[in-house]
Each structure stands twice: as structure tokens, then as C-alpha cells.
Amino acid sequence: MLTRFGLLAAVVLATTSAATAQVKVRIGDLAQSLNEIGSRAMIDQGIDKKYGIAAEYRAYPTLDGLFTAIRGKDVDVGFGGWTAIAQFRGKGMPVTMIFPVGRGATVDVIVPAASPIKSISELKGKKVGSFAGAAGTATVLFRVITSKFHGFDPGKTGDLQFAGPGLLPALLDKGEIDAAVMFDPLAAKLEGTGKYRSLGNLADAYKAGTGDDFLWIGYSTNDDFIKAEPQALTNFTKAWLEAIEYVKTHPEVFEAYGKKYGLEPAAIELLRQRVLADYTTKWDDQTIASLRRFGAMANEVMGGGYLDTVPDAAFSTQFDPRK
């Protein structure tokens, strides 16, 4: 009996220790973001527990709300455009991007199917709406592309407008805007209906003009969490990498996501293809150097106050487990 009791106690102690060892990691994301697909796979498949973390996914309805949570340390890992994180760090806010997620293959310029406009270059003098706000990464990328490669900047001519992604299709239908910068899943949903088409993908347009792969989304953390739980951040990246591999080989995760947001089968398949093309895991000094090149162009287009500096502390490869 004593031996059995001792064995039982040892098992209970080991189980309790394992549970205790799991570090809670609060994930912050924008509502309806594609990052939800990887994050949910991580949590639903128990991949986070495998690496000693307990991930908690939190979705914010607006970018402002998400960025406030990242800056305010209400989340430990937050998804968002890297330009925002660099801008925050440049203004002394203790946030650092630690891994890339998406290169922007899911950000398109959408027009009604019957529109005579055939390319981004034909948007000069046209009204364009963007979901990303005046300083959002997608808006800045669009302005860099039009300014540097096509000789016009809708941000300086009053032709650029901002609205929530759910409102942009209605503005297109009413003719109040001629084109819209959109991101998935809504872009794929719109294209899947046949009522809208894409003038081009912004990441592809940027690479065609510069030769650089663009990076749109990454995830960041704050200095306090870096000091308190550095191993948890490395483990989070291990879990993220495994979650991506799971998503790549399990198309049913897209079916569940698509049904949740009302996508037709054709739109779900388009979304799957685009998301898989969007994922990026390249994270090294070369990648960061390419971000700085974009930062310099963005500063020229946006003017003083936008990415005047991109501090070294804005990025870290410290938590990449492949190093």
C-alpha cells in the first residue's frame, strides 16, 4: 500500500508540476484576422501545451484596440503590421517584433467586376478606400507603390479615404470609391462572389518594383515579458511553426474558418491558396535589412514623423528556435 501510495503521489506530483510549468501566453489579434487560423490550430490541437505554454487567444474589433493592448501589456504576444511596432519603438514604447507571419499575399486592391480600371497604375485621380487607416501598414505600402512606381500619391491629392473593411464593399457599390485596399478573409469572399475582382496583390507589386519580399504582419512582445519569460517566447515560436505545418496539411481548418465567416466553397479554396502563399518564416539579418529599406521609402512618402528612425530594438531574432 505504501509503495502504491508513493507511486500515486509521484504521478500526481509530476502531473501537477507539468501543469504548473505551463506559462500563460495571452495572444492579441485583430478580429477576423487570418492569424486566427494558426492560433486556433495551436490551441485546439494542444500544440501550445506540448511546448509548455498555455495560449489564450484574444480578438480586438479595431486596430487601435489591438495596438493599445500590445502597448499596454494586456497581451504578451500581439499580431500586427511591423511598421506600427517599429513606429512605437521609435517613440520609446517598449515593444519588439520577434517573428514574421505574413508577407501580404492576402492584401489586394479590389474593384467592381464591371469597372474599366485594369491596373493599380490607372488609379491616379480615382477615389480609393483603405481598411488600414492613415498609418496602417497596408495603406503605407499602397502609397509607396503608387508614389515610387506609378508617379502619384493618392494620400497627397485627397483621393485616399478610410473606412472599416465591412463598409468598403458598400462604398464600391454606391460608386463613392473606385477601388478598395482589402485584406482576407473579406477580399477572398468578395472575389469569390464574382462581383469584384483584384487589380493586384500589394506584396507582389512591391516585389516587382524593388526585388524585395514584403513583410506585412509579424508578432511582437514587450520588454517586461522578454525579461520574465524568454523561454516561453522561444516555445511560442516553436508552437507557431508547428501550427503552420498543421494548417498546411489539414484543409479542414479553412473549411471551419470559412463557414464561421460565411464564405462560399470557392472563396474558401481561394482563401486557402492565398494564406498558404502568405505564410513566411524567413527571419534573419537580411530580412530585417529589407524592412529598413522599406522604412526609408515609407518615410520619404509619408513625411517627417513616420518611421524617422527604426531602432535596432524594434526587431529581435533571439526567440527563433532554429538559430
VOGU-3710 file (C-alpha; in Angstrom, 3 decimals, decimal comma):
1> mltrfgllaa> 0,000/0,000/0,000  2,763/2,383/0,883  4,511/1,627/-2,378  1,312/2,154/-4,356  0,554/5,334/-2,446  4,055/6,599/-3,073  3,750/5,809/-6,779  0,377/7,545/-6,964  1,752/10,595/-5,169  4,691/10,746/-7,559
11> vvlattsaat> 2,344/10,642/-10,555  0,129/13,359/-9,086  3,175/15,478/-8,266  4,590/15,061/-11,769  1,241/15,949/-13,352  0,855/18,984/-11,123  4,412/20,114/-11,871  3,829/19,796/-15,616  0,671/21,875/-15,364  2,430/24,441/-13,239
21> aqvkvrigdl> 5,277/24,626/-15,732  2,940/25,837/-18,469  3,362/29,563/-18,947  0,249/31,518/-19,853  0,712/33,488/-23,073  -2,046/35,930/-23,964  -2,305/36,346/-27,752  -3,716/39,597/-29,151  -5,105/39,782/-32,683  -7,487/41,766/-34,864
31> aqslneigsr> -10,972/40,252/-35,151  -11,442/38,175/-38,344  -7,693/38,106/-38,872  -6,173/35,178/-40,717  -3,738/34,778/-37,833  -6,671/33,186/-36,035  -6,256/30,107/-38,234  -2,753/29,331/-36,968  -3,522/30,436/-33,420  -6,604/28,240/-33,176
41> amidqgidkk> -4,737/25,271/-34,599  -2,067/25,790/-31,961  -4,633/25,817/-29,167  -7,180/23,282/-30,481  -4,524/20,682/-31,295  -2,742/21,127/-27,975  0,459/22,241/-29,665  0,907/25,045/-27,137  0,784/22,566/-24,230  3,362/20,402/-25,973
51> ygiaaeyray> 5,825/23,276/-25,667  4,995/24,214/-22,095  2,726/27,191/-22,750  -0,979/27,818/-22,306  -2,063/30,136/-25,111  -5,130/32,323/-24,728  -6,458/33,969/-27,889  -7,999/37,451/-27,674  -9,530/39,217/-30,681  -9,935/43,001/-30,766
61> ptldglftai> -12,541/44,651/-33,026  -10,263/47,526/-34,081  -6,585/48,045/-34,787  -6,497/50,853/-32,238  -7,805/48,480/-29,591  -5,274/45,822/-30,529  -2,332/48,220/-30,519  -3,452/49,685/-27,211  -3,435/46,171/-25,763  0,050/45,482/-27,164
71> rgkdvdvgfg> 1,480/48,743/-25,858  -0,344/48,423/-22,544  0,905/44,856/-21,976  -2,625/43,474/-21,865  -1,333/40,774/-24,219  2,028/39,019/-24,194  2,238/38,315/-27,919  0,434/40,539/-30,405  -0,053/40,204/-34,157  0,220/43,378/-36,209
81> gwtaiaqfrg> 1,906/45,257/-39,003  5,626/45,577/-38,394  5,678/49,263/-39,320  3,436/50,027/-36,353  5,724/48,130/-33,987  8,794/49,930/-35,368  6,980/53,251/-35,045  6,081/52,504/-31,417  9,654/51,515/-30,566  10,955/54,625/-32,300
91> kgmpvtmifp> 8,797/56,683/-29,954  10,165/54,926/-26,897  7,451/52,323/-26,360  8,942/49,000/-25,160  7,673/46,645/-27,876  9,680/44,381/-30,169  8,717/42,263/-33,166  10,132/38,772/-32,701  8,893/36,734/-35,694  7,308/37,207/-39,145
101> vgrgatvdvi> 3,907/35,812/-40,085  2,575/37,080/-43,427  4,131/38,780/-46,409  0,946/40,460/-47,626  -0,235/37,968/-50,232  -3,727/38,433/-48,820  -3,883/42,220/-49,338  -5,458/43,160/-52,664  -6,778/46,245/-54,401  -10,396/45,391/-55,224
111> vpaaspiksi> -12,712/46,946/-57,836  -16,210/46,027/-59,038  -16,076/43,396/-61,781  -17,541/45,859/-64,316  -15,005/48,606/-63,546  -12,968/49,826/-66,534  -9,886/50,098/-64,298  -7,404/47,338/-65,129  -4,324/48,096/-63,028  -3,039/49,978/-59,996
121> selkgkkvgs> -1,397/52,488/-62,341  -4,862/53,543/-63,569  -5,954/54,665/-60,095  -4,442/58,130/-60,498  -7,166/60,647/-59,718  -9,545/57,887/-58,559  -11,048/57,520/-55,087  -9,505/54,655/-53,147  -10,638/53,369/-49,772  -8,387/51,554/-47,314
131> fagaagtatv> -9,287/49,465/-44,279  -5,940/50,122/-42,591  -6,235/53,753/-41,538  -3,880/56,571/-42,451  -0,744/54,999/-40,937  -1,598/51,311/-41,277  0,983/49,100/-42,975  -1,294/48,266/-45,925  -2,084/51,958/-46,532  1,575/52,929/-46,373
141> lfrvitskfh> 2,517/50,085/-48,709  -0,137/51,193/-51,200  1,158/54,768/-51,119  4,774/53,629/-51,556  3,769/51,551/-54,588  1,779/54,339/-56,254  4,378/57,017/-55,434  7,560/55,143/-56,292  6,394/53,013/-59,198  3,474/54,904/-60,770
151> gfdpgktgdl> 4,186/58,574/-60,082  1,184/59,572/-57,987  0,258/59,598/-54,317  -3,479/59,495/-53,510  -2,633/60,421/-49,933  -1,487/63,853/-51,091  -4,301/64,534/-53,522  -7,200/63,808/-51,189  -8,169/60,689/-53,137  -7,481/58,272/-50,288
161> qfagpgllpa> -10,278/57,537/-47,821  -10,538/55,256/-44,790  -13,331/53,008/-43,600  -13,805/49,702/-41,848  -13,415/46,657/-44,100  -17,095/45,824/-43,751  -18,098/49,237/-45,139  -15,820/49,323/-48,174  -17,901/47,000/-50,409  -20,963/49,236/-49,902
171> lldkgeidaa> -18,906/52,284/-50,848  -17,766/50,479/-54,003  -21,340/49,529/-54,855  -22,519/53,129/-54,434  -19,679/54,464/-56,557  -18,375/56,591/-53,685  -14,956/54,987/-54,146  -13,448/53,411/-57,250  -11,231/50,827/-55,559  -10,541/49,442/-52,107
181> vmfdplaakl> -7,451/48,114/-50,351  -8,793/44,948/-48,695  -7,431/42,021/-46,743  -8,588/38,421/-46,358  -10,914/36,859/-45,492  -13,107/39,653/-46,876  -11,058/40,109/-50,052  -11,368/36,405/-50,895  -15,075/36,488/-50,018  -15,673/39,435/-52,371
191> egtgkyrslg> -13,689/37,922/-55,222  -15,432/34,593/-54,695  -18,822/36,178/-55,430  -17,746/37,211/-58,928  -18,992/40,760/-58,290  -15,487/42,067/-57,625  -12,003/41,448/-58,963  -8,463/42,255/-57,935  -6,206/44,793/-59,635  -3,250/43,153/-57,976
201> nladaykagt> -1,710/41,978/-54,777  0,295/44,644/-52,953  3,108/42,332/-51,868  3,596/41,154/-55,453  3,503/44,748/-56,723  6,147/45,766/-54,194  8,437/42,875/-55,093  8,056/43,662/-58,795  9,241/47,209/-58,114  12,044/46,531/-55,631
211> gddflwigys> 13,057/42,878/-55,834  12,413/42,561/-52,085  9,856/40,288/-50,499  7,492/42,392/-48,459  6,680/41,622/-44,855  3,287/42,750/-43,643  2,443/41,023/-40,380  4,559/39,716/-37,539  4,107/39,143/-33,854  5,603/41,227/-31,120
221> tnddfikaep> 6,043/41,244/-27,375  7,024/43,704/-24,675  10,224/44,205/-22,710  8,720/43,043/-19,404  7,632/39,706/-20,865  11,009/39,295/-22,550  12,714/39,651/-19,187  10,223/37,495/-17,305  9,614/34,648/-19,791  12,254/34,468/-22,536
231> qaltnftkaw> 11,940/30,688/-22,874  8,163/30,958/-23,235  8,680/33,227/-26,252  11,009/30,707/-27,879  8,489/27,980/-27,102  5,690/30,071/-28,570  7,604/30,296/-31,834  8,178/26,529/-31,793  4,447/26,080/-31,351  3,655/28,618/-34,107
241> leaieyvkth> 5,945/26,850/-36,573  4,291/23,509/-35,818  0,826/25,063/-36,056  1,630/26,401/-39,524  2,704/22,939/-40,659  -0,540/21,538/-39,290  -2,575/24,136/-41,190  -0,725/23,360/-44,418  -1,690/19,688/-44,252  -5,233/19,998/-42,863
251> pevfeaygkk> -7,533/21,853/-45,288  -10,457/21,277/-42,947  -9,252/24,164/-40,777  -10,046/26,506/-43,670  -13,484/24,982/-44,118  -14,271/25,647/-40,458  -12,908/29,186/-40,681  -14,759/29,884/-43,928  -18,072/28,654/-42,564  -17,601/30,803/-39,472
261> yglepaaiel> -17,364/33,920/-41,657  -19,912/32,934/-44,303  -17,582/32,116/-47,217  -18,748/30,056/-50,170  -16,682/26,950/-51,137  -14,931/28,784/-53,994  -13,932/31,602/-51,650  -12,696/29,114/-49,035  -10,420/27,447/-51,576  -9,145/30,824/-52,786
271> lrqrvladyt> -8,514/31,805/-49,175  -6,600/28,581/-48,514  -4,332/29,114/-51,511  -3,649/32,726/-50,551  -2,973/32,028/-46,880  -0,521/29,238/-47,661  1,248/31,560/-50,110  1,261/34,302/-47,481  2,983/32,454/-44,646  6,618/33,344/-44,170
281> tkwddqtias> 9,152/32,143/-41,624  12,292/33,795/-43,008  13,707/35,841/-40,136  17,324/36,929/-40,253  19,510/39,994/-40,674  18,805/40,076/-44,418  15,070/40,179/-43,814  15,412/42,971/-41,268  17,623/44,925/-43,680  14,842/44,740/-46,282
291> lrrfgamane> 12,404/46,141/-43,705  14,702/49,087/-43,180  14,786/49,719/-46,930  11,016/49,879/-46,975  11,081/52,082/-43,886  13,266/54,615/-45,705  10,887/54,716/-48,685  7,865/54,988/-46,411  9,464/57,898/-44,575  10,012/59,724/-47,872
301> vmgggyldtv> 6,387/59,213/-48,894  4,720/59,802/-45,530  6,981/62,636/-44,419  8,577/63,550/-41,107  7,211/61,768/-38,058  6,650/58,443/-39,780  9,453/55,926/-39,241  12,007/58,694/-38,795  14,056/56,013/-37,100  13,830/52,233/-36,997
311> pdaafstqfd> 15,712/51,336/-33,795  17,624/48,082/-33,527  15,382/47,161/-30,596  12,332/47,160/-32,886  13,285/43,646/-34,037  14,833/40,606/-32,431  15,796/37,164/-33,765  16,600/35,993/-30,226  13,492/33,829/-29,933  13,820/31,960/-33,220
321> prk> 14,406/28,333/-32,110  16,075/27,455/-35,427  19,122/29,599/-34,679
//
